[in-house]
């Protein structure tokens, strides 16, 4: 039920408004001062609309309006008998949704209240729609992970956080093994099922603070804030174990097919170029491919190419 709070230091007006608004189907509470209104909001949570007189002892209705709008998702209607001193523009500037000049009939107050509630509902519906559109713009439709465009945006923010707090940041790059062969043999619908399950397995392997992305095709990335590379290895192993427990049943095969993934892990280095950071994870993943697939490889620094033979041919990657 819609919740209305009436604030007026005139007991007769306060009681009459509470009764009239309640009789029209609204849950209505009435208090005698702005201070009581603030206490009620703190104890009972936000109301849908507050109707307040402008002139009261202590805090004024305008001051109450500013406090409510800064703290709660609540609309405010101001009532005043001082039309020469308070303008509609001033009330709106202070955060009011509407202003009513006394004397006003209860029917007019009810009409204003219903108009504010309609506009409130439309605003909430618009915000929900915009939130859904925002989610769609950063989400991969198939896997329900974030998309690559959002990956670069989030990576920049995580690197900024790294520099601000000097906390570790790790990156996983994952590639499904022999995925092209699987698609060619069983069709793209079966391949899509693999990608969807892969997305779910990755998501179920992460903490709330971590984030996963479909990087492109059968490649995925995972950002692990507050995480050193040895901890990132645990996450990678958890993803591999989750995938190992999955059986896929393409119609063209009499037996279930098992899917594996090659993973590269690296940790961000202070003042490092973001491209270099991503490339190092890509190189680590390539090493996992070259060393037999279904592997996890960790590369910690930019000079690691000298210590790993598989990186000599990194620029000409082997196919899936």
N, C-alpha and C positions, 0 to 999 in steps of 0.2 A: 504494500500500500504506500502511496505517496505520502511523504512526511513533511509537515509544515511547522515552522516555529514562528510564533507571534511574539514580538517584543514591544511592549508599551507600558509606560509607568502610570497610565490612567486605567484603574482597575475595571471601570465600567466598559470602556472601549475594548480592553483586552479580553474580558470575559465574553462580550458579545461577539467579537470576531472569532474567538476560539469555538464558540457554539455554532455560529453560522457556517464556518468552513468545515467543521466536523460533520454537520448535517448534510453537507454536499459530497461526502464520501472520502474525505482526507483524514489521515491520522494527524491530529493537531495538538501541539503543546504550546502553552502560553507562559511567558515569564515577564517580570516587571522591570528588568534592567539589562543593559548590555553585558554587565559582569555576570549576571545569572545566565544569559544566553551563552557566553563563552564557557562557563562551567558545564552547562548542559551538553554542548558540542564535544567538550573534552571527555565527558563521561559516557555519552550515548552515541557518539560518532556523528558524522555530517548529516544534515537534513537535506531534502531536495530544494526547498525554498525557505528563506527567512524573510518575514515581513516585519520591518522595524520602523518605529517612530524615529524622527530625526533629532528631536530635542528631548533629552532625558538627563536626569541627574547623573553625574559621573561621566562615563564615556558616552559620546554622542553616537547617533545612528550611522553617521558617515565614518567615524572611526571604527565602529563595529564592522561596517561593510568592508573596509580595507583589510581588517584582520581576517575576516571570513574568507575573502577572495584570495588572500595570500596563503591561507592554510588549508582550506577545504574545497572540494568540488561541490559548491553550493551556490545557487542563485539568490540574489537579494533584491527585494522590492522595498523601496524607501517611501514612507508616508510623512508628509509635512504640511503644516498649515501656514508656512512662511514662504509663500510663492515669490515674494519680492527679494528674499535673501538667498534662496537656494534655487538654482536653475537645473533644468533637466540635464544640460551638458555637464554641469559640475558633478551631479550624482553619478552619471555614467562614467565620467573620468575617474571617480573614486571606486568604481567597480560594481555599481548597481546595475541590475538588469532592467529596472523600470522605476519610475517615481510617480506617486499618486499625491495630488494636492487635496488637502482636506478643505471643506467637508466632502466626503465621498460616500456614495451609497454602497451598501454591501454587494449589490449586484455588480457594480463597476469593479470593486476589488476582486470579486470572483472571476470576472472576465479577464482582468489583467493577469491574475494568477494562472488561469488556464492558458493564456497566450505565452507566458514565460515558460510554463511546463511543456508546451508544444515545441517551442524553440529549443528548450533544453534537450528534449527527446531527439529532435532533428540533429542537433550538434553531436550528441552521443552516437547516433547512427553514422554520421559522417566520420567521426573519429574511428569507429570500428572499421568502416570501409577503408579508410586511409591506412589503418594499421595492417589490414589484410593485403592491400595493394603493395605496401612496403615490404611485407613478408614475401609476397610473390616475386618482387623484383630482386630479392637477394637469395632466393631458394631455388635449388635444382628440382624441377618438377618430378623427375623420375625417382631419385634417391631420397628426396626430402632433406638432404644436407644443404648447407649454404653453397652458392655457386662461386666460380672463380673470381668474378668481379668483386664480390664481397670479401673474398680471401685477401686480396691486395689492400683493400681498405682496412680490414681488421689487422693485418700484419703491420701496417704503418702505426696503428694505435698501440699494438703490443710492444713494438720496438720503442716507441715514445715512453711507454710505461717502464720498459727495461732501463732506459737512460735516467728516468726520474727516480726509480727506487733501487736500481742496481740488483734486481732479482733475475734469476736465470730464465731463459726462454728457449724451448726446444721445438723442433719441427720434424714431423714425419712426412715422408712422401711414399705413397703406396701404389703399386701397379699390379693388376691381376695378371697372373701368369697364363700365357697361351690363350689370351682372351679372343684374339682374332680368329684363331683356329676353332675355338668353341662356337663363335658366331657363325663362321662359315659352315660348320658341320651341323649345327642344330637350329640355326635361324636366329634372327634378331629378337624375337619375342622371348626365347629362352635366354638370350644374352641379357635382355632387360631384367629378367627375373634375378639373374646373378647380381646385376648392379644394385637392384633394390635390396636384396638380402645383404649385400656388402655394406650398403649405407646403414642398414639397421644394426649390423654387427659392430661397425665402427662407433655409432652413436651410443650403443649399450656398453661400450668399453671405456667411455670417457667420464670424467668428473664434470660437474656443473660449469666450472670455470674454463674447461677446454672447449674447443670448437673444431668441427670437421667440415670439409669442403669437397665437392666433386670438382677436381682440378681440370678435368677434360677427358672425354672418352672413358677409359677404364682406370684412370689415375685419380688418386685422392690425396689430399693433404690434411694434416691435423696440427693445429697450433696448441702447444702446451705451456701456458704461462706458469711461472713459479716452479719450473721443472728443469732439473739437470738431466743430462743425457742418460745417466744410469737409471733414472726414474722413467724416462721416456722409453727405455728398452722394455720395461715391465709392461707399459701400455701396448707397445708393438707386439709383444709376446701374447698378451691377452687377445688382441685382434686376430692373430694367427690361430690361436687355440679355438676361438669362436668360429672361425671359418672352417677349421679342420673338423668340427663337429657337424657341419652342414652337409647334407646329401642333396644333390640336384638330380632330377629325374626327367631329362629330355625324352620326348616320345620316341626318338630314333635309337635309343640305347636300351638294351635289356637290363643293364645294371646301372646303379646310381653312379654319378660322376662326382669326383671330389675336385674342388677348386682350391688353388693356392695363391698366395700373394707375396711379392717381393717388396721389402721395405728398406728405405734409407732413413737414417736418423742423423741430425746434427743439432748443434747448440749455437745460439747467436753470439758473435764476438763484438765487443764494444766498438762503436763507430763503423761497423761493417756496412757495405753497400747491400741493400736488400736483394738485388739480383744475385750477388755473390752468395748470399745466405741460401737462397732457393737453389742455385746451381749446385752447391755443395750437397744438399739433400738429394738432388737429382743424381749426382755422381755416386753417392752412397747406394741409392736404389739400383743404379746400373751395375754396381759391383755385386749386389745380391743376385741380379739376373745372370751375370757372367759366371758367378761361382756356383750355379746350379739351380737358381730360382728357389722359391719358398725359403728364402734366407732373410736375415736382418743384418744390415751393415751400418756401422757407426763411423762417421768422419767428423773429427773435432776441429780441424784447422785447415787453412788454405794451402799449407805445404804438405798435406797428407798424400798428394798424388805421388810424391817421390817414394813413399813407403808402401804403395799398393800397386802391384803389377797390372791389375785389372783396369786401372785408370789411364793407362797409356793409350788405349784406343777409345776413350770415352767420347771423343768428338764424332766417332762413327758408330753409333749405338747399334747393338744387335736387335733384330726384330723380335716380336713376341713369338 
